[in-house]
Amino acid sequence: MASKQKRAHTEGSSQFDPYILFTAWAKGQKTLPENNDLRASIIATFGLAPSDDYVYHATASVTLAQVQGAIKHGAGSGLHSWYLSEEGKPLLPPPQTDISAYTSIFAPNTATSKVLTSFAANAKKGSIRAKVASHLQAQRTLPSDVVIAKSKTHVNPYYDFWCWSCQNLEWVGPEEATANIKTSHHILPIFMHHFGCIVPSYEGLQIIKQKAREKFIVEIGSGNGYWAYLLRRLGVSVHAVDNLQSEYRTIWISDTIIGDGERFLKGNNGCKDAVLLLVYPIVGAGFTSKIMEAYKGDIICVAGTQNGNGYTAFKDRTIDQYMSTERKDFQKTIQIPLPSFAGKDEALFVFDRK
């Protein structure tokens, strides 16, 4: 029988409270890295001990001190080799102005479509920025009747940390060849443990909110609840379901329904009156296809990989390729890029039942 996660918390901290953190952030009291000291920033943000030696287990196992050492190492040992020439040699890093232009695409106080158009129009021919712009525009599908109002008050600490990481790691966004990148950076496990596998953008959250309307969201595989927490701050009702077998240092919500997602759907009439949300669905064990079969509603939102690197949902194909062949009762209506960590290529997909 499913049980509920009792409280929001950060392991190793007696001070962490999501409401207090977001309130401070809204007042401009942001504890972002100064002088690229991510370790001190994470300790301050989550109220950790100065001697913190927690081991962040993900694709690699690291401590904050080890991550800080990698940051200090900079581009050495190919740690920033996100863009390669046709001969396989690292290209010169993009200018910081291009990186700032990329991160501004996802800022809540900008119109994403217009900023993306400007990002492309102002790119030098043949530059990395031009390749990124072409890739993002080619992948983007958004009906003209979907209008996202800009916001000067939206708070999203993960987005702010991600912006810093782009500058530090010399990352200006994904391009077609990003699908071939199989490594990441030591920073990613820190972000995954404290915030989640993928950064929610304001545009993406608003699209999910608009799709929900009077419905509620059932998020299967909700992880540490960061997406659910931000959606709730926007007034969306979210049922977060996860077996919590994966390790997260920070849990953002106190009512995660702990249990098997497929069983939850089947035990609740397929949640036919809800919108299904999958954020970075796992590859393997038929997870994604089982969830799709168990869901009986009309709207599916998926945040995950939009290239063929095999990191989410299916190893051999993207989620939209799967839906177009295996679930012809649904059609893709929206695909927008999401803030992508260095070496990744993420997007939000929306599928509506025909």
ChimeraX attribute file (.defattr): number of C-alpha atoms within 10 A of each C-alpha:
attribute: neighborCount
match mode: 1-to-1
recipient: residues
	/A:1	7
	/A:2	15
	/A:3	12
	/A:4	14
	/A:5	16
	/A:6	11
	/A:7	13
	/A:8	18
	/A:9	20
	/A:10	21
	/A:11	16
	/A:12	16
	/A:13	16
	/A:14	12
	/A:15	14
	/A:16	20
	/A:17	18
	/A:18	19
	/A:19	10
	/A:20	11
	/A:21	17
	/A:22	16
	/A:23	12
	/A:24	14
	/A:25	16
	/A:26	15
	/A:27	10
	/A:28	10
	/A:29	11
	/A:30	17
	/A:31	20
	/A:32	18
	/A:33	17
	/A:34	10
	/A:35	6
	/A:36	16
	/A:37	15
	/A:38	23
	/A:39	21
	/A:40	18
	/A:41	17
	/A:42	19
	/A:43	17
	/A:44	16
	/A:45	17
	/A:46	22
	/A:47	17
	/A:48	20
	/A:49	12
	/A:50	10
	/A:51	9
	/A:52	14
	/A:53	14
	/A:54	15
	/A:55	16
	/A:56	22
	/A:57	17
	/A:58	16
	/A:59	11
	/A:60	12
	/A:61	14
	/A:62	19
	/A:63	19
	/A:64	23
	/A:65	17
	/A:66	16
	/A:67	21
	/A:68	18
	/A:69	14
	/A:70	17
	/A:71	22
	/A:72	12
	/A:73	11
	/A:74	14
	/A:75	15
	/A:76	11
	/A:77	9
	/A:78	9
	/A:79	16
	/A:80	19
	/A:81	22
	/A:82	25
	/A:83	24
	/A:84	14
	/A:85	9
	/A:86	8
	/A:87	6
	/A:88	8
	/A:89	10
	/A:90	14
	/A:91	13
	/A:92	12
	/A:93	17
	/A:94	16
	/A:95	14
	/A:96	15
	/A:97	10
	/A:98	21
	/A:99	21
	/A:100	16
	/A:101	19
	/A:102	24
	/A:103	21
	/A:104	19
	/A:105	24
	/A:106	24
	/A:107	23
	/A:108	21
	/A:109	15
	/A:110	18
	/A:111	18
	/A:112	20
	/A:113	17
	/A:114	10
	/A:115	17
	/A:116	19
	/A:117	14
	/A:118	14
	/A:119	20
	/A:120	20
	/A:121	12
	/A:122	13
	/A:123	17
	/A:124	11
	/A:125	11
	/A:126	8
	/A:127	11
	/A:128	24
	/A:129	26
	/A:130	18
	/A:131	19
	/A:132	22
	/A:133	24
	/A:134	17
	/A:135	18
	/A:136	20
	/A:137	15
	/A:138	9
	/A:139	14
	/A:140	15
	/A:141	15
	/A:142	14
	/A:143	9
	/A:144	6
	/A:145	6
	/A:146	12
	/A:147	13
	/A:148	18
	/A:149	12
	/A:150	15
	/A:151	14
	/A:152	9
	/A:153	10
	/A:154	15
	/A:155	20
	/A:156	19
	/A:157	19
	/A:158	18
	/A:159	21
	/A:160	16
	/A:161	20
	/A:162	20
	/A:163	21
	/A:164	19
	/A:165	20
	/A:166	21
	/A:167	19
	/A:168	16
	/A:169	21
	/A:170	23
	/A:171	29
	/A:172	29
	/A:173	28
	/A:174	27
	/A:175	22
	/A:176	14
	/A:177	15
	/A:178	20
	/A:179	18
	/A:180	13
	/A:181	14
	/A:182	11
	/A:183	13
	/A:184	18
	/A:185	16
	/A:186	23
	/A:187	22
	/A:188	21
	/A:189	25
	/A:190	24
	/A:191	19
	/A:192	21
	/A:193	21
	/A:194	21
	/A:195	25
	/A:196	24
	/A:197	20
	/A:198	26
	/A:199	27
	/A:200	25
	/A:201	23
	/A:202	25
	/A:203	26
	/A:204	23
	/A:205	19
	/A:206	18
	/A:207	20
	/A:208	23
	/A:209	21
	/A:210	15
	/A:211	19
	/A:212	19
	/A:213	12
	/A:214	12
	/A:215	15
	/A:216	18
	/A:217	28
	/A:218	25
	/A:219	25
	/A:220	25
	/A:221	26
	/A:222	26
	/A:223	30
	/A:224	29
	/A:225	25
	/A:226	24
	/A:227	25
	/A:228	25
	/A:229	18
	/A:230	19
	/A:231	20
	/A:232	14
	/A:233	12
	/A:234	13
	/A:235	9
	/A:236	22
	/A:237	20
	/A:238	23
	/A:239	18
	/A:240	25
	/A:241	27
	/A:242	23
	/A:243	17
	/A:244	17
	/A:245	9
	/A:246	12
	/A:247	14
	/A:248	21
	/A:249	20
	/A:250	24
	/A:251	25
	/A:252	25
	/A:253	20
	/A:254	15
	/A:255	16
	/A:256	29
	/A:257	21
	/A:258	20
	/A:259	19
	/A:260	16
	/A:261	25
	/A:262	20
	/A:263	15
	/A:264	23
	/A:265	22
	/A:266	15
	/A:267	11
	/A:268	12
	/A:269	13
	/A:270	20
	/A:271	20
	/A:272	15
	/A:273	18
	/A:274	23
	/A:275	25
	/A:276	30
	/A:277	26
	/A:278	22
	/A:279	23
	/A:280	22
	/A:281	24
	/A:282	18
	/A:283	15
	/A:284	12
	/A:285	8
	/A:286	11
	/A:287	16
	/A:288	19
	/A:289	17
	/A:290	13
	/A:291	22
	/A:292	18
	/A:293	13
	/A:294	20
	/A:295	25
	/A:296	20
	/A:297	17
	/A:298	17
	/A:299	24
	/A:300	24
	/A:301	24
	/A:302	23
	/A:303	27
	/A:304	28
	/A:305	28
	/A:306	25
	/A:307	23
	/A:308	18
	/A:309	19
	/A:310	19
	/A:311	23
	/A:312	25
	/A:313	25
	/A:314	22
	/A:315	14
	/A:316	14
	/A:317	17
	/A:318	19
	/A:319	23
	/A:320	18
	/A:321	13
	/A:322	15
	/A:323	17
	/A:324	13
	/A:325	10
	/A:326	11
	/A:327	16
	/A:328	12
	/A:329	13
	/A:330	18
	/A:331	17
	/A:332	20
	/A:333	13
	/A:334	19
	/A:335	22
	/A:336	22
	/A:337	27
	/A:338	24
	/A:339	26
	/A:340	22
	/A:341	25
	/A:342	25
	/A:343	24
	/A:344	25
	/A:345	25
	/A:346	24
	/A:347	27
	/A:348	26
	/A:349	26
	/A:350	25
	/A:351	21
	/A:352	17
	/A:353	15
	/A:354	10
